[in-house]
Amino acid sequence: MAVKELVALEKCLGLNSGKYSSRAQGAGKIPVLQTNKGPSLVGLSTIASHLVKEAKKEELLGSTAEEKAIVQQWLEYRISYIDRASSKEDIRNVLNDLNHYLKDKVFVAGNTVTLADILIYYGLHPVITGLSVQEKETYINVSRWFSHIQNYPGIRQHLPSLVFIKNRIYASNH
Amino acid sequence: MKLFVGEGNPHGVKVLAAAALWAEHVHINRLQQEEKIVPFMSQPRLPALDLENGNYLFLSNAVCRYFYLSSGHDVCNLSNQWLEWEAVELQPAFSAALYAHVVQGRKKEEVIASLSASLSHLDQSLAGKPSPYLVKDALTVADIVVWGSLYPLIEDASSLPEEMKLLKHWFQTVSQLEQCQKAVSFLMKDGGSSVFKPYLQKQPVPITPSGKPTCN
């Protein structure tokens, strides 16, 4: 999964495909990129951040110290919380937190798209695919953000476009 | 900006050390128990940094990274890789080991022995380097993040396996920094790893990276 996602990111950034392998780590697998210069790089967010620099699109990593830290924080959240959500309750917690966080936001960090939007979109895709129409309405801010990112030029790549209904069909609790 | 650390929360060690090393104008608040500081998170998450402009950092590595970046440093690929390794591999393994030792009363040598894969990865990475640090020839955020994860359990370089000489030297070098000593005494008050007991007791039993619970 992680390697496929990095290949999608390369395409999104206009880079040629790199040489990847996987290393077992705990119950899962961790991606490894063989670079031309220097040693190989290990880990999804490390490799993704490296690809962004290779493509000379550093703005995707945030422009200020604060934005950079926020982007990397959400990359860690993606790996440590979204990817490790193993029960329905874990998934609900992740969606609740993100829904609350995105309430007043267009993008995850700052005022433009960043690597955090791209990797959280990739990581959430299987989760959102499994949601009912009603659940998509419950996590309305996540749905709005997700729909926006999947329509953002170049990001979606091979992933199927998910359907969101613009008008609520279930009575709101508010 | 305001930095919040929880009493007896081991993740406080690294953020306090990073604040002392690289941050200016940070007001440190020690909370008696886990409190909800970050408004968008349903569970209390400490340590947390309130940037006082509506933004919060709620993962300890992001807080350390922010302090490091705001003092004019850049984070290279290798540092990113250490921070990611710490979050994905080291932190879960050490949290489980600290829990087993402090809450379940397992012997320190035993739990440290169960961490040998992570520890030898560190020891081997230090081999062939002209400096005692993980990245380049100077202290970076990678050293503080990894050290801060080890410290609550290890405390003293002599607890590390005898044959891992480079690791012991690195651990001692970082521990001896004035800012690290200050962070440790602020949080641990010379009480040793038992100061983490009340906090850890309230946490769910950690699942080790191999997927097995630490008890039985």
Interface residues (C-beta under 8 A of the other chain):
Chain A: Q25 G26 A27 I30 L41 V42 G43 L44 S45 T46 S49 H50 A65 E66 K68 A69 I70 Q72 Q73 E76 Y77 I79 S80 N93 N96 D97 H100 Y101 K103
Chain B: P39 F40 M41 S42 Q43 L51 N55 L57 F58 L59 N61 A62 V63 R65 Y66 L69 S70 V75 N77 N80 Q81 L83 E84 W85 A87 V88 E89 P92 P209 S210 G211
